[in-house]
Amino acid sequence: MRYLNYINGQWKEPTTGEYKENHSPHNGENLGEFPSSAKEDVQEAAAAAKKAFLSWKKCSFQERASYLRKAAAILKANVEEVGRDLALEEGKTLAEAVGETQRAISILEYYAAEGLQPIGDVIPSANAETLLYTNRVPLGPIGLITPWNFPIAIPVWKLAPALIYGNTIVIKPADLTPKSVYHVMKAFDEAGMPAGVVNCVFGRGSVVGNELVENPAIKAISFTGSNQVGLQIQNQATANGKKVQLEMGGKNPLIVLAGAEVEKAVNIAINGAFKSTGQKCTATSRVIVEEGIYEAFRDRLVERTKELKVGNPLEADSFMGPAVSKSQQDGVLAMIKAGKAEATLLCGGEVPAEADLANGFYIKPTVFENVSCNARIAREEIFGPVIALFKVGSYEEAIEMANDTEYGLSAAICTNNLTLANRFVDDIEAGIVHVNSETAGAEPQVPFGGCKASSTGSREQGKTAIEFYTQVKTVYMDRM
């Protein structure tokens, strides 16, 4: 089946006339053809968004919210189909894919409700005759460049606040997972969204993404992806006077202190590191264990890891599906090879031998120990199912090691010591902190984002999303 761009309320062929096949990472099945668009397609979409902005910004919040609710209801009616398509194109298990789709629905419903919240303040003036207040106004057309690892949740958590606050959008989905965003566009189309308010252009980042960053009609860019690409976008966009929001990498630590319940801590580590094949910016990458329980934790972690079923993401008993692509699989295997040269491999570290997985991009969940703090697997983001295990002598040593990274997205601790749990919240250099839960996972009503090299600009999600998608207008109103 051939899919089209969505521009100015219409499904349109790319000006290039070229398409790219979308393949399943499980077995190479062709899932459809999506446009390989040119910059002219982006220009048309940006012009449509610019024109639609003039009327969309004048709509009431309640009117905008009605479209978000309708789109959410359409996705909810098709949640199983959408989730299955997500699992097929990205590789995460069906349960995770359906859960992600439900999360996208919740985000739309949340921001529809935000349409009834205050957006300014009345501030006392030095002049008794002056009514002094602030308001928030939309920026204009916004470019969204979204990743493949959460192909429906992340696009929705960008576009929902953008829309409710009165902006129009042009989105460039990841070319590895285009169908998930197609479902979102289809839902808005069926919801009767006014032409030009939402636009979607499929294609390569070097073409579509570059034009979004360069196009003068686009007033801001929200990007989630690698640090290398994100910093290039930041330099290019700010040079063109655009507002920029970046969510990038992580090297997230889990600290397990003596006295923690070993079985629960192992479960937290496994879920955080290996679900979604470790392809999360919030995935657990480093597990730092206090020496009193290190051996017990390590042995149980290895035992449990060996029991995990790696297989077809549509099968209910599969814990972990494939990597999203051959290049992603190759990159993770290259990091594992580096790990074998600089640490001790405890389990995994190879491609599964099962014949029915031979055509997919599978990797066994992997655990290393005796890892140097300077090893590549200790410092670089792997974005795959790999744990680097460390033994420390104290909480202080654990914190020092956890903070010894350029990243600062998410971090977790397992402990029954309330004092140390509270110290951890203060001491850890991360934007998201978990106590006795995994590093991965985020609820839509709270801010999402990190510090250091993980994020720049204002936070995503929750009420703080308004900071990026609007600007403040201060009003002095005096009597005649």
C-alpha positions in Angstrom: 0.0 0.0 0.0 1.2 3.5 -0.8 0.8 6.3 1.8 0.8 10.1 1.1 1.9 13.3 2.8 -0.8 15.3 4.6 -0.7 18.9 3.6 -3.4 21.6 3.9 -6.1 19.1 4.8 -5.3 16.9 1.8 -3.4 13.6 1.2 -0.8 14.5 -1.4 1.9 12.7 -3.4 5.4 14.0 -3.0 6.7 16.3 -5.7 9.5 13.8 -6.3 7.1 11.0 -7.1 9.5 8.8 -5.1 8.6 6.5 -2.2 10.5 4.4 0.3 9.4 0.9 1.5 8.7 0.5 5.2 10.0 -2.8 6.5 9.4 -4.8 9.6 12.5 -5.3 11.7 11.2 -8.7 12.7 11.3 -10.4 9.3 11.7 -7.7 6.6 8.0 -7.7 5.6 7.0 -4.8 3.5 4.6 -2.6 5.5 3.9 -0.1 2.8 5.5 2.7 0.9 5.9 6.3 2.2 7.0 9.5 0.4 10.6 10.5 -0.1 9.7 14.1 -0.1 11.6 17.2 -1.4 12.0 20.6 0.1 9.2 21.8 -2.1 6.8 19.6 -0.2 8.0 21.2 3.1 7.6 24.6 1.6 4.0 23.9 0.6 3.3 22.5 4.1 4.9 25.5 5.8 2.9 27.9 3.7 -0.3 26.1 4.5 0.6 26.2 8.3 1.3 29.9 8.0 -2.0 30.7 6.4 -4.0 28.5 8.8 -2.3 30.1 11.8 -4.2 33.4 11.2 -7.5 31.8 11.9 -6.4 28.9 14.3 -4.9 31.3 16.8 -8.3 33.1 17.0 -10.2 30.0 17.9 -11.2 29.6 21.5 -9.3 27.1 23.7 -12.4 25.0 24.0 -12.8 24.9 20.2 -9.2 23.7 19.8 -9.7 21.2 22.6 -12.7 19.7 20.7 -10.4 18.6 17.9 -7.9 17.0 20.3 -10.7 15.1 22.0 -12.2 13.9 18.7 -8.7 12.7 17.5 -8.2 10.9 20.8 -11.6 9.2 20.5 -10.7 8.0 16.9 -7.3 6.6 18.1 -9.1 4.9 21.0 -11.5 3.2 18.7 -8.6 1.8 16.7 -6.1 1.3 19.5 -5.4 -2.4 18.7 -4.8 -1.7 15.0 -2.6 1.2 15.7 -0.6 -0.6 18.3 -0.1 -3.6 16.1 1.2 -1.4 13.3 3.5 0.3 15.7 4.9 -3.1 16.9 5.4 -4.2 13.3 7.4 -1.2 12.2 9.3 -0.4 15.4 9.8 -3.9 16.9 8.7 -3.3 20.5 6.3 -5.9 21.9 2.6 -5.6 21.1 1.8 -4.9 24.8 4.2 -2.0 24.8 3.0 -0.7 21.5 -0.6 -0.7 22.5 0.4 0.9 25.8 2.3 3.6 23.9 -0.8 4.3 21.8 -2.9 4.5 24.9 -0.4 7.0 26.2 -0.8 9.1 23.1 -4.5 9.1 23.7 -4.0 10.2 27.3 -1.8 13.1 26.2 -4.4 14.4 23.7 -7.0 14.2 26.5 -4.7 15.9 29.0 -4.0 18.9 26.7 -7.6 19.2 25.7 -8.3 19.7 29.5 -5.4 22.2 29.6 -7.6 24.4 27.4 -9.5 25.4 30.6 -6.5 26.4 32.6 -5.3 29.9 33.3 -2.6 31.3 30.9 -1.7 34.5 32.6 -1.6 36.6 35.8 -3.1 39.8 37.1 -0.2 41.7 38.7 -0.6 44.7 41.0 0.5 48.0 39.4 2.2 51.0 41.0 -0.6 53.0 39.4 -4.0 52.4 41.0 -5.7 53.2 37.7 -3.8 50.5 35.8 -5.0 47.0 35.1 -1.7 45.1 34.7 -1.7 41.5 33.4 0.1 39.0 31.3 -1.2 36.7 28.6 0.4 34.0 26.5 0.2 34.0 22.7 1.2 31.3 20.2 4.5 31.4 18.2 3.1 30.5 14.8 3.9 27.5 12.6 6.2 25.0 14.4 8.4 22.3 13.0 8.4 19.0 14.8 11.2 16.5 14.1 10.4 13.2 15.9 12.3 9.9 16.6 11.6 6.3 15.8 11.7 4.8 19.3 8.4 6.2 20.5 6.8 6.8 17.1 3.4 7.9 18.3 3.9 9.1 21.9 6.6 11.6 21.2 4.9 13.1 18.2 1.7 13.5 20.1 3.4 15.0 23.2 4.8 17.7 20.9 1.8 18.4 18.7 -0.9 18.4 21.4 0.5 21.3 23.4 1.5 23.1 20.2 -2.1 22.9 19.0 -3.9 23.7 22.2 -1.9 26.9 22.7 -2.8 28.1 19.2 0.1 27.1 17.0 0.0 25.2 13.7 2.5 22.4 12.9 4.5 20.7 10.2 5.8 17.3 11.4 8.6 15.2 10.0 8.3 11.7 11.4 11.3 9.3 11.6 11.6 7.6 8.3 12.0 4.2 10.0 8.5 4.4 11.7 6.3 6.5 9.5 3.0 4.7 9.9 2.5 5.6 13.5 2.3 9.3 12.7 0.2 8.5 9.6 -2.4 7.1 12.1 -2.3 10.4 14.0 -2.7 12.5 10.9 -5.6 10.2 9.8 -7.3 10.8 13.2 -7.0 14.6 12.9 -8.3 14.4 9.4 -11.3 12.4 10.4 -11.8 14.7 13.3 -12.4 17.6 10.8 -9.3 19.6 11.8 -9.2 22.8 9.7 -7.0 22.7 6.6 -3.4 23.6 7.2 -3.4 23.4 11.0 -1.6 20.0 11.0 0.7 19.0 8.2 2.9 15.9 7.8 5.8 15.5 5.4 7.5 12.1 5.2 11.1 11.8 4.1 14.8 12.0 5.0 16.0 14.3 7.7 18.7 15.8 5.5 16.0 17.0 3.1 12.7 17.5 5.0 14.3 18.3 8.4 16.8 20.7 6.9 14.1 22.6 5.1 12.0 22.8 8.3 14.9 24.4 10.1 15.7 26.8 7.2 12.1 27.8 6.2 11.3 31.3 7.4 7.6 30.5 7.9 8.6 28.0 10.7 9.0 29.9 14.0 10.3 27.2 16.3 11.7 23.6 16.1 11.1 20.9 18.6 13.5 17.9 18.1 14.0 14.6 19.8 17.0 12.5 18.7 20.7 12.1 18.8 23.0 14.7 20.3 25.0 15.1 17.1 21.9 15.9 15.0 20.3 18.0 17.7 23.2 20.3 18.2 23.4 20.8 14.4 19.8 21.8 14.4 20.3 24.1 17.3 23.1 26.0 15.6 21.2 26.2 12.3 17.9 27.1 13.8 19.1 29.8 16.2 21.1 31.3 13.4 17.8 31.7 11.6 16.2 33.3 14.7 14.0 30.3 15.6 13.2 29.1 19.1 14.6 25.6 19.7 13.8 22.7 22.0 16.0 19.6 22.1 15.6 16.3 23.8 18.7 14.0 23.3 20.7 11.3 24.9 21.0 9.6 28.2 23.4 7.3 30.1 21.0 6.6 32.9 22.1 5.1 36.2 20.3 2.8 38.6 21.9 2.7 42.1 21.1 -0.4 44.3 22.0 0.1 47.9 22.6 -2.6 50.5 19.4 -3.3 52.3 17.3 -3.1 49.1 15.1 -6.0 48.2 17.2 -7.9 45.6 14.4 -9.4 43.6 12.5 -6.1 43.2 15.8 -4.3 42.3 16.6 -6.9 39.7 13.1 -6.5 38.2 13.5 -2.8 38.1 16.9 -3.1 36.3 15.6 -5.6 33.8 12.5 -3.6 32.9 14.5 -0.4 32.7 17.3 -1.8 30.6 15.7 -4.4 28.3 12.1 -3.4 27.5 11.8 -1.8 24.1 15.1 -3.5 23.4 16.8 -0.8 25.4 15.9 1.7 22.7 14.8 4.5 25.1 16.6 7.7 26.0 15.6 6.9 29.6 16.7 3.3 29.5 18.8 2.0 32.4 22.4 1.7 31.1 24.6 1.6 34.2 23.7 -0.4 37.3 25.7 0.6 40.4 25.4 -1.8 43.3 26.7 -1.5 46.8 29.1 -4.3 47.7 27.1 -5.8 50.5 24.6 -7.3 48.0 26.5 -7.1 44.8 27.1 -10.8 44.2 23.5 -11.7 45.1 22.2 -9.0 42.8 24.5 -9.9 39.9 23.8 -13.6 40.1 20.0 -13.1 40.1 20.2 -10.5 37.3 22.1 -12.9 35.1 19.7 -15.7 35.9 16.7 -13.6 35.1 18.2 -12.1 31.9 18.9 -15.6 30.5 15.2 -16.5 31.0 13.9 -13.6 29.0 12.3 -14.5 25.7 13.6 -12.6 22.7 11.2 -13.1 19.7 8.4 -11.9 17.5 7.0 -8.8 19.0 3.4 -9.9 18.2 3.7 -13.0 20.3 2.3 -12.5 23.8 5.2 -14.2 25.6 8.0 -12.2 23.9 9.7 -9.9 26.4 11.9 -8.2 23.9 11.6 -7.7 20.1 14.2 -6.7 17.5 16.3 -3.6 17.1 14.6 -1.1 14.8 17.0 -1.6 11.9 20.1 -3.3 10.6 22.2 -0.2 11.2 20.9 0.0 14.8 21.6 -3.7 15.4 25.1 -3.2 13.9 25.8 -0.2 16.2 24.8 -2.1 19.3 26.8 -5.2 18.3 29.8 -2.9 17.7 29.5 -1.5 21.2 29.1 -5.0 22.6 32.3 -6.0 20.8 34.1 -3.1 22.4 32.7 -4.2 25.8 34.1 -7.7 25.4 37.6 -6.1 25.0 37.3 -3.9 28.0 35.0 -5.7 30.5 33.7 -9.2 31.5 30.7 -10.5 29.6 28.3 -12.3 31.9 25.5 -13.1 29.5 24.1 -12.3 26.1 26.3 -10.3 23.7 25.2 -12.1 20.5 22.5 -12.6 18.0 19.9 -15.3 18.8 20.4 -18.6 17.1 16.7 -19.4 16.4 16.0 -19.9 12.7 12.7 -18.0 12.9 14.6 -14.9 14.0 17.3 -15.0 11.4 15.7 -12.4 9.1 15.2 -9.9 12.0 17.5 -7.5 13.8 17.7 -9.3 17.1 20.2 -9.0 19.9 20.3 -11.0 23.2 20.0 -8.9 26.3 23.5 -8.4 27.6 25.2 -7.8 31.0 28.8 -6.8 31.6 30.8 -6.5 34.8 34.3 -5.4 35.8 33.7 -2.3 33.7 36.1 0.6 33.9 34.6 4.0 34.4 36.5 5.1 31.2 35.2 2.2 29.1 33.1 3.0 26.0 30.2 1.0 27.4 30.4 3.1 30.6 30.4 6.5 28.9 28.7 6.3 25.5 25.0 5.9 24.8 24.4 2.4 23.4 20.6 2.6 22.8 20.3 -1.2 23.0 19.8 -3.9 25.6 23.1 -3.7 27.4 23.8 -3.2 31.2 27.2 -2.2 32.5 27.4 -3.4 36.1 29.5 -1.7 38.8 30.4 -2.5 42.4 30.8 0.4 44.9 31.6 0.6 48.6 29.2 3.3 49.7 26.4 5.7 48.7 28.9 8.5 48.2 30.9 6.4 45.7 27.7 5.5 43.9 26.6 9.1 43.5 30.0 10.2 42.3 30.0 7.4 39.7 26.3 8.1 38.7 27.1 11.8 38.1 30.3 11.0 36.1 28.7 11.4 32.7 28.0 14.1 30.2 24.3 13.2 30.3 21.6 14.0 32.9 18.2 12.7 31.8 16.9 10.1 34.2 18.3 8.2 37.3 16.9 5.8 39.9 17.8 4.4 43.3 16.6 1.2 45.1 16.8 1.6 48.8 14.7 1.3 52.0 16.7 4.1 53.6 14.5 7.2 53.5 17.4 9.5 54.4 19.5 8.3 51.5 16.5 8.4 49.2 16.0 12.0 50.0 19.8 12.7 49.6 19.7 11.0 46.2 16.9 13.4 45.0 19.2 16.3 45.9 22.5 14.8 44.9 21.8 13.3 41.5 22.3 15.4 38.4 19.3 14.4 36.4 16.0 16.0 35.3 13.9 12.9 36.2 14.4 11.0 39.4 13.0 7.7 40.4 13.0 6.1 43.9 12.4 2.4 43.8 11.2 2.4 40.2 12.9 2.1 36.8 14.6 5.0 35.0 12.2 4.7 32.0 8.7 5.9 32.1 7.0 9.3 32.2 3.5 10.5 32.9 2.0 13.2 30.6 0.9 15.6 33.4 4.5 16.2 34.6 7.6 17.8 33.0 9.9 15.6 30.9 13.5 16.5 30.2 17.1 16.4 31.5 20.1 18.5 32.3 23.7 18.7 31.0 23.9 17.3 27.5 20.5 15.5 27.6 18.3 18.5 27.0 18.2 22.2 26.0 15.4 24.6 26.3 12.2 24.2 28.3 10.7 20.9 29.4 8.2 18.9 27.5 4.9 17.6 28.7 2.8 18.8 31.7 2.0 22.4 32.3 5.6 23.5 31.6 5.0 22.8 27.8 3.4 26.2 27.6 6.9 27.8 28.2 8.1 26.6 24.8 4.9 26.8 22.7 4.0 30.4 23.7 5.5 33.7 24.5 4.4 36.1 27.2 2.6 39.4 26.4 2.4 42.0 29.2 -0.6 44.4 29.1 -1.0 47.8 30.7 -4.6 48.9 30.6 -5.4 52.4 31.9 -8.8 54.2 32.1 -9.5 57.2 29.8 
